[in-house]
């Protein structure tokens, strides 16, 4: 059983996989609707999901070593308010942690 918080973090890790697949990309923004997940990714301690935060940072560091000009930003967006693709991304993140 996984939490929504863990699903959001897993979605961020999956976003890194998508970013990796776009060779000439120089800027990417990962949109999350969980302020708790964003705070965790920015260094705030968490009770759960710390292994996912560590994996996210490991993947970002690895990617930026290969592509030093790549800028990755994590940004909060309101959940489920007509943002194209938000619902689908949320569903995929939930499936990934089942």
N, C-alpha and C positions, 0 to 999 in steps of 0.2 A: 504494500500500500504506500503510495507516494502522495505528497502534498502538492497543492497548487503552486506554492513557493518553489518546490523542486522542479515542477513542470516549467515554470518561467525560466529557471536557470538552465534547464535542459534545452529550452528553445533558444537561449542565447548561445549555447555551445553549438547547436545545429546551425545557427546563423553564421558562425565562424566557418563551418564546413561549406556553406554556400559562398561566402566571401572568397574562400580558397579557390573555388571553381571558376572564378572570374579573373583571368590572368592580368589584365591591364588596369584593374580597379585601383584607384588611388585614395578614395574616400568612401567610407561606409558608415551608415548609422543603423544601429540595432535598436529597434523600438520595443519597449517593454511596458506593460500596463501594471506592473507591480513595483511600487516604490520600495518595498522591502528587498526585492531582488536587486534593484539598482544600488541601494545602499550597501548590500552585501558585496556586490561587484566592486564598489568603490572602497571597500576595506572595513566596513562595519562588521563586527563579530556576529555570528549567527549560531543558534542552537542546532539547527539542522541544515543540511545541504552544503556544509563547508567543503566536502569533497568535490562538489560540482563547481563551486567558486574557484577552487584550486585548479580544476581541469580547464575552466574557461580561461584563466590567466595563463596557464601553461600553453594552451592552443594559440592565444593571442601573441605571446612572446615568440613562440616558434614561427608563426606566420610573419611577424614583423622582422625577424632575423633574415628571412628570405626576401622580404619586400619592404625595405626600410622606408620607402616613401608612403606606404599605406597608413592612413589615419583611420582609426576605428573609434566611433563615438557610441555611447549607450545613452539613450534618451527615453524619458517617461512620456507616455501618451495615455489619455483617458481610455479605459477599456470599453470595447464594444459600442462605440459611438459613431458608426458609419465610416470608419476608416477602412478603405479597401484592403482586403486580405487579412485583416486583424482576426476575424472569426476563424478563418481557415488556419492561420498560424497558431491560434490558441488550441484548436482541435488537434493539430499535428503534435504540438508539445505535449498534450495530454496523452495521446496515443504512444508517444515515445517513452513515457515513464510507466506504462502499464505492464 
